[in-house]
Amino acid sequence: MNFTKLQGAGNDFILVDARELDRDWSALARDICDRHFGVGADGLLLILPSKVAELRLRMFNPDGSEAEACGNGLRCFAKYARESGLVDAAEFMVETTAGTRAVRIQGEKGVQVAMGTPIFEPPAIPMVVEHREELTVTPVLDYPIEVDNTELSISCISMGNPHAVCFLNEPVADFPLTEVGPRVEHHHMFPNRVNFEVANVISRNEIRARVWERGAGETLACGSGACAIAVVAKLKGLSNNPVDVMVPGGTLTIDWNGAGEVLLSGPAELVFHGIWQG
């Protein structure tokens, strides 16, 4: 099976043209994404035919679970589709599980994608809070939770997939994300698990962040996570628009004026082609 390895700000993916293939994609994702016994990646991207857009994208996490949305995966998908000749235009539509998304190729390396409109209603994130009356409070900002004797203040939204954002006073580099991240991901408050982001406001134009991704662990970048961070920062009056979210793998630029769709821009690069023998 032929595959292509791509990365966007260090968020790396294995892409397979699956338009004429039928596999156990969850099992393949677990095997091929393994960094010791497989190729190694933060997710498996599948190219599929679509009746409502030029192409359809499915994305599987390294644990075999399927993700509803993946911003950097979508950008890498768009990069490959354009450069391999699957689409002719620099702007086109891609069907995803979270909805149909517009993508735009910006020069040799950059790709911008529309990530949809943020969802704030707790049942739609989904998020289950302890007191029923709180379900009507939107958006959910600075909600207190305790994880492993660590008190956190999280803001929760969906970008087609669930996110919990925590702005810190301490540097994100010092935060024990590998210990706390899994606990937040599997917190009973989130029936479908959650992506967890910690962030520092550097200036009104720059935010530094780390992300614990549901089904993948800590990654060098997360497109939907960067969007969630920027949306929460805007709602809390902490940032200008657009804003750069600096993650360990690079910088992603988020454009959201407080209404409508969130736009995500950043680098996307092809790393290599290969053949999977498994």
C-alpha positions in Angstrom: 0.0 0.0 0.0 1.4 3.4 -1.1 1.5 6.2 1.5 2.8 9.7 1.9 4.2 11.3 5.0 3.4 15.0 5.6 3.7 17.4 8.5 2.4 20.8 9.4 4.3 22.6 12.2 5.6 19.2 13.4 2.1 17.7 13.5 2.8 14.7 11.3 0.4 12.5 9.3 0.4 9.4 7.1 -1.9 9.9 4.1 -3.3 7.1 2.0 -5.4 7.4 -1.2 -8.2 5.1 -0.1 -10.6 5.7 -2.9 -10.2 2.1 -4.2 -9.1 0.5 -0.9 -11.0 -1.3 1.8 -9.1 -2.0 5.1 -9.6 -2.0 8.8 -8.5 1.6 9.1 -8.5 1.6 12.9 -6.1 -1.3 13.1 -4.0 0.2 10.4 -3.8 3.5 12.2 -2.6 1.8 15.4 0.1 -0.1 13.4 1.3 2.5 11.0 1.4 5.4 13.4 3.5 3.5 15.9 6.9 5.4 16.1 8.9 2.2 17.0 7.3 -0.6 15.0 5.5 1.5 12.2 6.2 4.6 10.2 5.3 7.0 13.1 2.7 9.7 12.9 0.1 11.7 14.9 -2.6 10.3 12.7 -3.7 8.5 9.6 -5.4 10.6 6.8 -7.6 8.9 4.2 -8.5 10.3 0.8 -12.0 9.3 -0.2 -14.6 10.3 -2.8 -17.3 12.8 -1.9 -20.7 13.6 -3.3 -20.7 17.1 -1.8 -17.1 18.3 -2.3 -14.0 17.6 -4.4 -12.7 15.0 -1.9 -13.6 13.5 1.5 -11.2 13.3 4.5 -11.3 10.7 7.3 -8.7 10.9 10.1 -7.8 8.2 12.6 -5.7 8.8 15.8 -2.8 6.6 16.7 -5.0 4.7 19.2 -7.4 3.7 16.3 -10.2 6.1 17.2 -11.6 8.3 14.5 -11.4 12.1 14.9 -14.2 14.4 13.8 -11.9 17.3 13.0 -8.2 17.8 12.5 -7.0 21.3 11.4 -3.4 20.4 10.5 -4.4 17.1 9.0 -6.8 19.0 6.8 -4.1 21.4 5.7 -1.7 18.6 4.9 -4.5 16.8 3.0 -5.1 19.9 1.0 -1.4 20.3 0.2 -1.2 16.8 -1.1 -4.5 17.0 -3.1 -3.3 20.1 -4.9 0.3 19.1 -5.6 -0.6 15.6 -6.7 -3.1 16.9 -9.2 -6.3 15.5 -7.5 -7.7 19.0 -7.7 -6.8 21.8 -10.1 -7.8 24.9 -8.2 -5.9 26.6 -5.3 -9.3 26.9 -3.5 -11.6 23.9 -3.1 -13.9 22.1 -0.7 -13.2 19.0 1.4 -15.9 16.9 3.2 -15.0 16.0 6.8 -16.9 14.3 9.6 -17.4 17.7 11.1 -18.8 19.2 7.9 -17.6 20.5 4.6 -14.6 22.8 4.8 -13.1 25.4 2.4 -9.3 25.2 1.9 -6.9 27.6 0.2 -3.3 27.1 -0.9 -1.2 30.1 0.1 2.1 30.0 -1.8 4.6 27.2 -1.8 4.2 26.0 1.8 1.3 27.7 3.5 -2.3 26.4 3.6 -5.3 28.1 5.1 -8.4 26.1 6.0 -11.9 27.2 7.3 -12.5 25.3 10.5 -16.2 26.0 10.9 -18.0 28.0 13.5 -17.1 27.4 17.2 -19.7 25.5 19.2 -20.3 26.8 22.8 -23.3 24.9 24.1 -22.2 22.3 26.6 -24.4 19.4 25.4 -23.0 19.9 21.8 -19.3 20.0 22.9 -20.2 17.5 24.6 -19.6 18.5 28.2 -21.7 17.3 31.2 -21.6 19.6 34.2 -22.7 18.6 37.7 -25.5 21.1 38.1 -28.3 21.0 35.5 -28.8 24.8 35.4 -25.2 25.3 34.4 -25.9 23.6 31.0 -27.6 26.8 29.8 -24.5 28.9 30.5 -22.6 29.7 27.3 -19.8 30.0 26.6 -18.3 27.9 29.4 -15.3 30.1 30.5 -13.0 29.5 33.4 -14.9 26.4 34.8 -13.1 25.0 37.9 -12.1 21.4 38.0 -9.6 19.4 40.1 -7.4 16.7 38.5 -4.9 14.8 40.6 -4.9 17.5 43.3 -4.3 20.1 40.6 -6.8 22.9 40.4 -7.5 24.0 36.8 -9.7 26.7 35.3 -10.9 25.5 31.9 -12.8 27.0 29.0 -14.7 24.5 26.8 -15.7 24.7 23.2 -16.0 22.5 20.2 -14.3 23.0 16.8 -16.1 20.0 15.5 -14.2 18.1 18.2 -14.1 18.9 21.9 -11.5 21.2 23.6 -10.7 22.3 27.1 -8.4 25.4 27.2 -6.5 26.4 30.3 -4.6 29.8 30.4 -1.7 29.6 32.9 0.3 32.1 34.9 3.3 29.7 34.9 5.2 28.9 31.7 3.6 26.2 29.7 7.0 24.5 29.4 6.9 23.9 33.2 3.3 22.4 33.2 3.2 18.6 33.8 1.1 18.0 30.7 2.1 14.3 30.3 0.7 13.6 33.8 -2.4 16.0 33.8 -3.3 15.7 30.1 -4.5 12.1 30.2 -6.6 12.8 33.3 -8.3 15.8 31.7 -8.8 13.8 28.4 -10.7 11.0 30.3 -12.4 13.3 32.9 -16.0 12.2 33.5 -17.2 15.7 32.4 -16.3 14.8 28.8 -18.3 11.7 27.6 -16.4 11.6 24.3 -13.0 12.6 25.9 -11.4 15.9 25.2 -8.4 17.7 23.7 -6.6 19.7 26.4 -4.6 22.9 25.8 -2.5 24.9 28.2 -1.5 28.4 27.0 0.4 31.6 28.0 -0.5 35.1 26.6 2.8 36.5 25.5 1.3 39.6 23.9 -2.1 40.5 22.3 -0.6 39.1 19.1 1.1 36.0 20.4 0.1 33.0 22.5 2.4 30.1 23.5 0.8 26.7 23.9 1.1 23.0 24.4 -1.6 20.5 23.5 -2.6 17.0 24.8 -4.5 15.5 21.9 -7.3 13.0 22.5 -6.2 9.6 21.2 -2.6 10.8 20.4 -1.0 12.4 23.5 1.1 15.5 23.4 1.9 16.6 19.8 4.1 19.3 18.4 1.1 21.1 17.0 -2.7 20.9 16.9 -4.7 22.9 14.4 -8.1 22.6 16.0 -6.4 23.1 19.4 -4.8 26.4 18.2 -8.2 27.5 17.0 -9.8 26.7 20.3 -7.1 28.7 22.2 -7.6 31.7 19.9 -11.3 31.6 20.2 -11.2 31.5 24.0 -8.5 34.2 24.1 -10.8 36.4 22.0 -13.8 35.7 24.2 -11.8 36.6 27.3 -10.5 39.8 25.7 -6.9 38.6 25.8 -5.9 38.9 22.2 -6.1 40.8 18.9 -7.2 39.3 15.6 -5.5 37.6 13.9 -3.3 36.0 16.6 -0.2 33.7 16.3 -0.3 30.5 18.4 3.2 29.3 19.0 3.4 25.6 19.6 6.6 23.4 20.0 6.5 22.6 16.2 6.1 26.1 14.9 3.5 28.9 14.6 -0.1 28.7 13.5 -2.1 31.9 12.7 -5.7 32.1 13.7 -8.2 34.6 12.2 -11.6 34.9 14.1 -13.3 38.2 14.6 -15.8 36.9 17.2 -18.4 35.5 14.8 -18.6 33.0 11.9 -15.9 30.6 10.8 -12.4 30.3 12.3 -9.6 30.4 9.7 -6.4 28.5 10.4 -3.2 29.2 8.5 0.3 27.6 8.7 3.0 25.5 7.0 2.4 22.1 5.4 5.1 20.0 3.8 5.5 16.7 2.2 8.2 14.6 3.9 8.4 11.4 1.9 6.6 8.7 0.0 6.7 5.0 1.0 5.2 1.6 0.7 3.6 -0.1 3.7 4.1 -3.9 3.7 1.8 -4.7 6.6 
